[in-house]
């Protein structure tokens, strides 16, 4: 019997729609939004200036090939601009990779606490997500390699990972790549790469340069503070770029976003100031919250994962409600496999101090 209406593929209907964190607290005078990993310093003043100047060009289509932005990125990192593809945030690129390389009957490997959009992209392309366990809340290379089958087409890892903030050193990334079949695409999501100061970390650029099956993605939404504009990019083998350019939208990066991104990536002093602010307060928050008796997952990103103890009657849901009443918006992460944890973005000095004070009051039973 035929259907009375068009039906989407079954894999599409298996998707649980992405749910962003809350951003408001009704009845609270001042809000401190610490739920979306947004930089507290905002964008570079040069990016703001470039964005404002673009208003005079709103009637014109942007450069569909993103030539100027690709050249700016290439200049900054010493890359071949022909091997860069830009998009509407790095999510756009992550999705296009699944569309290009995953189909019905294929598998894509993701980690149990990885970015939930990877699963959405694989299912949306008609593939089957294969979720592998992590080790100590960190990507487990051996578990990924053990999950590879002849049906595996793509492996997504966020390094650093969200929402844990953990990372694997470049030597482990190399070991992962060496163990994968040549026809499996390894996608290294470096959304938080610019925040990492660990000496054994690399985002994977050299792996991409030297191989045909590695892609590295970056975003301007985090340290560059351009989340509202949605602009991201990938560095990939020429063949992968060719595939992406065949299926991406003709203007998948908008003009104002590209102008702002070009200005931002050239403002090294502002980026360094953002990194220094993050390093200082990431360490401070980790130390102060740990002193309260809460477990904090060691993080190299611009956020920390704070764990609560259900058996002590101090659940993450309770803490979230308490903090929200004080205008402190954190992120519940049960959808990431952490039903009793909150993700806390590094904020301004004021916000960071307020959240530690509020957590202390919560744990002591104060109202």
Buried (B, 14 or more C-beta within 10 A) or exposed (E): EEEEEEEEEEBEEEBEEEEEBBEEBEEBEEBBBBBBBBBBBBBBEBBBEBBEEBEEEEEEEBBEBBEBBBBBBBEEEEBEBEBBBBBBBBBBBBBBBBBBBBEEEBBBBBBBBBBBBBBBBBBBBBBBBBBBEBBEBBBBBEBBBEBBEEEBBBBBBBBBBBBBBBBBBBEBBBBBBEBBEEEBBBBBBBBBBBBBEEEEBBBBBEBBBEBEBBBBBBBBBBBBBBBEBBBBBBBBBEEBBEBBEEEBEEBBBBBBBBBBBBBBBBBEEBBEEBBEBBBEBBEBBBEBBEEBEBEBBBBBBBBBBBBBBEEEEBBBBBBBEBBBEBBBBBBBBEEBBBBBBBBBBBBBEEBBBBBBEBBBBBBEEEE
